[in-house]
Amino acid sequence: MKEHLQHDIFQLISSIADERGTECFVIGGFVRDLLLGRPSKDIDIVCLGSGIALAESVAEQLGKGVSLAVFKNFGTAQVKVGDMEVEFVGARRESYRSDSRKPIVEDGTLEDDQNRRDFTINAMALCLNAARFGELIDPFDGKRDLESRIIRTPLDPDITFSDDPLRMMRAVRFAAQLGFYIEEKTFDAIARNRERISIVSKERIVDELNKIVLSPRPSVGFLLLEQTGLLELIIPELSALKGIETKEGRGHKDNFHHTLEVLDSLSRHTNDLWLRWAAVFHDIGKPATKRYDPRLGWSFHNHNFVGSKMIPHIFRRMKMPMNEKMRFVQKMVSLHMRPIVLSEDEVTDSAVRRLLFEAGDDIDSLMMLCEADITSKNPEKVKRFLANFQLVRQKLKDIEEKDRVRNFQPPISGELIMQTFNLPPSSKVGELKMVIKDAILDGIIPNEYDAAYQFMMEKAEEMGITKTEVKN
């Protein structure tokens, strides 16, 4: 394994550890990724003794351009060298209380440190001392599990997951990221211990969910969350999409599996985390809007509107950001049916202008989401929809070039209306402003000040508003 440790940092740590008479190992995710051939800039160093003292010696030797951060409460220190982060800690043994995932930590041996690791693939260590440099210490056959693409706990999985329930989320995340399988006993233990997830902070859960959402095939992670029973505890609204109901021999598609198809399809084209979350939530309003009509069959009328209203509550409960990222997801959920409706009907300039106005700079993201939303088993139907979407895209481009509607502000403001007609803020002002905006979006007048001003004067007269009107 020596050939994998050619970076100067390992040679320096080795030299300093030997000078100090300290046994020292690189351990965990870096070793895993090394064996998988994945790039990794995060290095975890475990030593038998003080990790902080070793880190301070390494930082001193490296000199300028190196930052050292010491966390005495945790017994750790971090050295940043260029784009690499090296964390140092003394080997330790951990024990847990039932009401917390924060361990009680004691000094320990390398064996103790490996025993506390979450999975066998993360428990491998490489010795950095000169006499054994590059030697693999792998007591749980993690290398074999890597080769077999298996996620397994080093010790009893029930204890592993009960002690630190976040490890259940990490098992799912690694399966999604690496394309691995969760070993049967490990999987069953997740299902048995799923209620323990309640002691984990929402922020830590969302951090793992984000990594699942950003994985190559996010559906793998969400299916595992559903199969283990974690999903209904974390995102019950998504779990509620499961299942097919049949009446009079007519059924609807399983909206949970449809959602995962959309998410995977979208993920092949973008790494935008929040657009991927929009795919996760795009049909979240369907359970609340599901109706059956003997004449028309199943419908989910206004599910996009209902779903968009659910987003702030979900984000708040899950401790996700209540800022422009939430508003972006909400907008995507609200508008995701609009391009589909456009592609089914004649694509009018007016409808395209309104879509451009409401989507603004997010129009390309919206179109990407909507194209991923075409998941019919009928290839001809998919082909027809995608062809129509290309017409919509071209129409969007043409209208934008001609009318400059994206993110437009009508040339007539409410302030100008009040000043022109000596009006106070009122519904009358808002009504006139809306009429002008609609006229531009409908193509009745161009998006220009002179035309809009003339139109305002004509409409004001029709509405009985004159320049002589005075404030109350």
N, C-alpha and C positions, 0 to 999 in steps of 0.2 A: 504493500500500500504506500510505500515511500514516494512513488512517482506522483501520487496525488497531492503531496504536501510540499510542493516546490516553492510556494510563495515565501518571500523573505520573512514575513511575520511569524511563520511556524518555526523557522530556524532561530529567530531571535527568542521566541518564547521558550523553545527547547534549551537554548544556551543559558538563559536566566534561571529557568527552573532547576537545571543541573547545578548551577552555582549556588543556589539556595538550598539544594538537597531536597527539593519538592517534587513529588510524583505529580505528573501533569498530563491531561488528556483533552483532546477535542472530542466533543460528544454531541449526540442528538441530531437535529435537522440537517446540520452541515454535512455530517457523515452520510446520512441518508441520501441527500441530494448529490453528494460526491459519487456515490455508487450508482445512482440513477443517471448521472451525466447531466444533471440540472444545475444551472448557475445559481450560486448562493453567495450573498455578501454578508450574511449574519453568521458569526462564529461563536459557539459556546465553548468556553474552556472550564474544565473542572480540575481542581487540584486538591491534594490532601494537605490541607493547611489553609492559610488565609488567601482567599482569592483577591481581596483588596490589595494586600501587600504585593502580590505578584503583578497585578495590574499597574500599580504605581511604579514598580521597577521597570516594566515594559515601556510605559509612557515616558519615563525619564530617559531611557536609552534611545527612544525614537526622536525625542527632542521637538523642534519646532514643527508646526503644522499638524500637531496631534492634540486632540481634546480628551480629557479624562473626566469622567463623572463617577463619583463615589456615592453609593447608597448604603450607608452604614446600617440602617434599620433592617435591610434585607441581606446584608453581608455580601453585596455584589458591587462590581465596578465595571464601567464600560469605557473602552478605548476606541476612538474613531480614527481610522487611518485611511485617508482618501474616502472612497465610497464603501469601505468595509467597516463593520461594527463588530468589535470583539468584546464579548461579555465574560467576565471572570467571576467564579464563585467557588467556595470551598465545598468539597463533597459533603452531602448532608442526608440525614434520615428524617422522614416526615411522618407525623401522625395527625389525625383529623378529629374534630368534634362534629357531631351529627348536624348541627345547625349552621355550619360555615364551611366554605371550600378553602378558607385560609388555613394553611397547615401550621402545626406546632413544629418548629425546626430545631434539630440538634445536629452537632457535628457527626459525620459518619464516614464510611469507607466508600470506595468506588462501587462496590457491590450494593451498598445501601442506596447510592445515588442512581444506579441503574434500575434497582427495584422500584423506585418511585416514579419512573418514567411512564408515560401514558401507553405507548405501544412499542412492540418489539423493534419496529423499524426506526424508532426514535431513541432506542436504548443502547445503540452501538457506540463504541468509543475507540479512538485511535491514540495510542501512546505517543507523547511528544518527547519523552526523555531519550537522550542519544542512544543509550544501550538497547532500547526497544523501539526506536523511532519507526512509526508507521505500523506497529503491531495492532491488529484488530482484536478488541476484547468484545465478544459477542455472546454473552451467556444465554440468551433466549432465542438464538437462531434467527436474528433479525435479517441477516443477509439472505437466508433461505426464504423468508417471508417476502422480502423485496423481489426476489426472483419469481416467486409464486404469485405475486401481486395480492398479498393478503394483509389485512389489518387485524391485529390480535394484541391483546394486552399481555404484558410480561407475567403478571400474577393473576389471581382470581379476579375476573372482570366485574363481579358484583361489588367487591371491595374497591376496585379501581374507580368505578363509576359512582358509587355511593360517596366515596371520599371527595372526589372532585367531579361533579356532574357535568362541568363544561367539557370534559373529555368525551362525552357522548356526542356533542356537537362537532368536536374535532375529528372523531372517527368518521362521521358523515362527510365532513369537509375534505378529509384526505381521500376518501373514496371517490368524491366528485373531482377533486383536483388531479389525482394520479390515475384514475381509472382502475382502482383496486376494489377488491371484494372484502366485506367485513366477515370475518370467520364466524361460524354458526354460534358458538358459545358466547362470543363477544356480542353478536347481534342480539341474541336472546336476553343477555344481561342489560343491554340498552333498553329493551322493551320493558323489562321488569323494574328498572330503576328510573323510568322516564319522569315520574312525579318529582324526583329529586331536582329536576331542572329549575324548580321554583326558587331554590336558594341562590341561583346564579343571577348576577345583575343583567338587566336588559341590555346594557351597553356591550357586555361581553358576548351575549347571544347574537346581537346584531352584527358585531365584528365578524363572527363565524359565518353568519348568514350572508354577509357581503362577499366573503371569499367563496362561498358556495355559488352565489349568483354570478360571480366573475369566472367560475371554472369553465373548462371547455364544453362540458355538457351539464349544465345546471340541473337538468331533469333528474340526473342520477341522485343528486343530493336531496331534492325535494321528494322523490319517491321513497328514499330511505327514511326521511323524516316522517313521511306518512305511514310507512310500514311498521316503524317502531313505536308509533303513537305520539311522537314528539310534536308533530305538526299541529295537531288540534290543541295542544297546550301553548304553542308559541304564536301561531297565526290561525286561529279557529275559522276566520273568514275564508281562508284558502282551503282548509279542510272541508268546509261546507259545500264546496263546488263538486265534491265527489259524488258519483252515482248517476244512474240512469233511471228515470221514471217512465213507465209505459201506461198509456190509457187508450182503450179501444184499438189496441194493436199499434199505436203510434208512440214512438219514444224520441227523446232528444239525445244529443251526444253527451258524453261524460265531460263536463266542463273543466274538471281538474286535469284530466289527461290532455284535453285540448290546450289548456293554458301552458302545460309543460312542452307541448309541441311548438307552440308559438315562441316560448322562451328559448328553446334550442335553436329554432330557425333564425330568430333574431340574433342570437349569440354568434352565429356563423358570420355575421356582417358587422358587428360592433362590439367594442369593449366598454361602452358607456354604461357605467354602473346604474345610473338612475333611469336610463331608457330600458335597461333590462328589468329593473324593479317595476317599471310601468307595464311591461309584459306580464310580470307576475300578478299584478293587480288589475289588469285591463278588464276582466270579466267578473270582478269581485262583487258587483251588484246583481248578478244573475239569480242567486237563490231568493233574494227579496222580491224580484220582479217576475218570477216564473209563473206563467198562467197557461191554462189549457182551454182551448175553444174547440168544440166538436167540429166546427166548420173549417177552422184555419190550422188547428194543431197547436203545438207548443210555441209560446212567444216569451220574450224577455224584454218587453217594451220599456224603453228609457233606462235600461240597465247601466248604460254609460253615465247618465246623469246621476243616478242613485250611487253608483260606484265612486264617482268623483267626490260626492259628499261624505263617503266613508273614509277617504284617504287621511284627512287630518286626524281623525280619531285613532286610526291604526298607527300612524306615525307617532302620535303623542304617547299612546300606550306602550309602544315598543322602544321609546326613547330614540327614535330616528330624528334627523334634523328638521325642525319646524321652520324652514327658511325657503329660499328659492328652489331648493332640490325637491322639497315636498310639493311646492306649487307646480313645478315642472311635471312631476308624476301625476298630479291631479289634473293638469291640463291634458296630458296624453290620454288619461282614462276618459275624460269628458269628451274629447274630440275623436276618439279612435274609430267611431262608426261613420264619421262624415265622409272620408275619402271612399269608403266602401259603398255608401249610398250614391256618391257621385259616379262611381264606376259602373253602377247598375243602370243609371238613368242617362239621359242626354246631358252631357257636360256643358252647362251654360256658363257664360262669362260671369253672371251675377253670383252663382253658387261658388265659383272658384275665387272671386274677389272676397267673399265673406269668409271662406276658409283661410285664405291668405291673411286677412285682417285678424282673425281670431288666433291662428297658430303663430303668426309672426316669424321670428327667426327659428322657431322650432318646427317649421313645416317639413324639413327634410327628415327629422327624427320621427315625426308623425307618419310620414309616408313609409318609412322603413318598418315601423311597428305594424302598420296596416297590411303591408305586403306579407309580413311574417304571419299575420292573422288568417291567411288563406290556407286552411288545412284540410280541405275536402279530400275524400278518398277518390273522388272522380277527377282523373287527370285532365280531362277536357274542360271541366269547370274551372280548375285551377289555372289552366292555360288561358282561358277566356278572361278571367278576373285579372291576371297579371298583365295581359295585353291591354285591357281597359285602364289599368293603373298607369301604364306608360302614356296613354292618352291624357290622363289626368295630370301626370308630371309635366308633359309638354305644354298643356293648357296653363298650368301654374307658372311655368317659365315665361310663356308668351304674355300672360296678363301682368306679371310682375314687371317685365320690360316695358310694357305699354303704359300701365297705370300706376306703377310704384305704390302698390297698396300694402306691401308687407310692413307691419309696424307703423302704418301711416296714422297721423293725427289729422283729423279734418281741418281744413284751412280756416274754418270759422269756429272760434272758441266760444264758450259760454260767456266769458267776460266781454267779448265783442258784441254779442247779442244784447247783453244787459246795457252796455254803453250806448249802442245804437238806438235802442228803444226805451232807454231810461227805465229799465225794469229791475226789480229786486231779484235775488235768487228765488226761483220758483219752478214749479212743474212746467209752466209755460215755456221757460227758457230751455229746460231739458227736452221738452217735446220738439221744439224747433230745431235744436241741435241734432236730435236723433233723425229728424226728417232729412236734414242736409246730409248726414252720414249715410243714410240708406240710399239716398239719390246717387251718391258717388259709388257705393258698392254695387248698386243695380245698373250702373252705367248710364244713368239718365243725364248726368253732368260729369265733366272731367274733374280730376282731383287737382283743381286750380283755384286760386283765391277769387279772381274776377267772376268766374262762372258760379262759384259757390255763393258769393255775395249777392249776385243778381237773383239767384234761386232763393236765397234767404228773404230778400225783399218781396218776391212774388208770393212765397208761402206765408210770410208774416201777414200780408194783406188778406190772404184767404182765411187765416186764423183769427183775423180781427185785431192784429197787433199793429199799432202805428207808432211813428216816431214821437207823436204828441202824448203817448201814454206816460203817466207819471207814477213815481213810486208811491206806495201807500204810506 
